[in-house]
Amino acid sequence: MIEVADRVLPVSADVSDSGVLAIGGMPVTELAKEFGTPLYIYDEATLRANMRRYVNALSANYPDALPLYASKAYSDPHVVKIAAEEGMGLDVVSAGEIAVGVAAGFPLDRMYFHGNNKLPEELAYALEAGVGRIVVDNFNEIDLLNTIAGQAGKRAQILLRIGPGVEAHTHDYIKTGALDSKFGFALPIGQAEEAVARAQAAPHLDLIGLHAHIGSQIFDIEPYVDTLDLLIQFAQDMTDKYGLQMTELSPGGGWGIRYTGADDPPPIEDLAETVAVTVKDRMAALGWDLPRLVVEPGRSIVGQAGVGLYAVGSSKTIPDVRKYVAVDGGMADNIRPALYDALYTVLVGNRMHDPAEETVTIAGRYCESGDVLFKDIAMPVLNPGDLIAVPSSGAYCLAMSSNYNLVPRPAVVLVNDGDARLIRRRETLDDLIQPHLDV
Ligand SMILES: *Cc1c(COP(=O)(O)O)cnc(C)c1O
């Protein structure tokens, strides 16, 4: 267990002789005492390390590359501020995520606004705030953004989101049949070409580049290379036909992380180098200037940096069937197991050296039979108050959290070098009541 834990935990993780897990020099027992549970712990050293891996590997291989932190993985002003400090750009998908960037003082010219149904008021807000790039998804948006930019007396710098017909999820890589997607202009059926024609004709839009995003939790580099080749071939055609000048190119995000010992994603550097070298090669062959190369990692920036921490409460044994152990969180703070059978490495944060003694299923506290976090896992005999630590919880957990059952959302701490800073306070009952008007 400790061996797997080593490969999923944040870089600063350590285990004391007495078996207590510490992150950023802070024992989880102390964090639980001071901040309560459930608690999400983010490790600043891991955040910065993962950001630097992208920044350094790209800049070593490409003169003008910009990795964006895809903030939907976990949109928090403190994390976004760290991304700004590390020289990253920001991928946002709503006015809310733009506002988080604004609150963090993020340089807006390095912000890219994505989404398949951006609202008129969101587009107006983005233009007014000075968001640098809008990644246009569909024909309605070409017209809408053109109108809104015209009214605001601005020109919008846009990329088109292209559906290249490549789709990848972990080990499952589909080259055809990815047409059926709600995102983007489909390349194989001519919609991408029509989008270029229309965008080039729109007086208030500057079409400067092409973008694709082919999936998430991807472990193979090949689909990125294929995507780049399709985009570049398409750009060549569009340059000939419509005078497109591609000064930016993005194969999106989606790089995978390790959740359990069964996951084996190649290092970030492999992806960054291959993508950079591929674009350089193809541009040299075409005799084109290098476009700015944009990549958009979310999960592979924050996933490993976050650890979920729960306290054990009740348990129930059904003889010859299963033993349930319940914790004080569940599907409202981490819906991934219920939503798509996501697996995790599960640790007992206060008893890291204790051997497994039985097979249990860890259930959440929410009133839903499907609120099961971790099925049939080997654990020591757990007692109320034991701390369940869940590595790889930094991405798409709190980001998808809800107030189901009117349970306040957890607190979040940022740890570093023996210091823990509360960056999001635990919600209170007042937070839950307050939006309901005129009781
Ligand atoms: C979600 C998303 C990302 C980030 O995906 P990860 O799997 O978290 O790396 C990047 N770009 C776009 C357009 C996205 O929708």
The ligand as an SDF file (V2000), in Angstrom:
LIG
                    3D

 15 15  0  0  0  0  0  0  0  0999 V2000
  -11.7250   19.9800  -19.6900 C   0  0  0  0  0  0  0  0  0  0  0  0
  -10.9150   20.6350  -20.7190 C   0  0  0  0  0  0  0  0  0  0  0  0
   -9.5230   20.7120  -20.5720 C   0  0  0  0  0  0  0  0  0  0  0  0
   -8.7870   20.0730  -19.4230 C   0  0  0  0  0  0  0  0  0  0  0  0
   -8.9190   18.6800  -19.4200 O   0  0  0  0  0  0  0  0  0  0  0  0
   -8.0640   17.8080  -18.3780 P   0  0  0  0  0  0  0  0  0  0  0  0
   -8.4920   16.4160  -18.6810 O   0  0  0  0  0  0  0  0  0  0  0  0
   -8.4400   18.2410  -17.0110 O   0  0  0  0  0  0  0  0  0  0  0  0
   -6.6280   18.0620  -18.6740 O   0  0  0  0  0  0  0  0  0  0  0  0
   -8.8060   21.3930  -21.5240 C   0  0  0  0  0  0  0  0  0  0  0  0
   -9.4210   21.9750  -22.5800 N   0  0  0  0  0  0  0  0  0  0  0  0
  -10.7680   21.9160  -22.7590 C   0  0  0  0  0  0  0  0  0  0  0  0
  -11.3580   22.5760  -23.9170 C   0  0  0  0  0  0  0  0  0  0  0  0
  -11.5490   21.2470  -21.8390 C   0  0  0  0  0  0  0  0  0  0  0  0
  -12.8660   21.1720  -22.0270 O   0  0  0  0  0  0  0  0  0  0  0  0
  1  2  1  0
  2  3  1  0
  2 14  2  0
  3  4  1  0
  3 10  2  0
  4  5  1  0
  5  6  1  0
  6  7  2  0
  6  8  1  0
  6  9  1  0
 10 11  1  0
 11 12  2  0
 12 13  1  0
 12 14  1  0
 14 15  1  0
M  END
$$$$
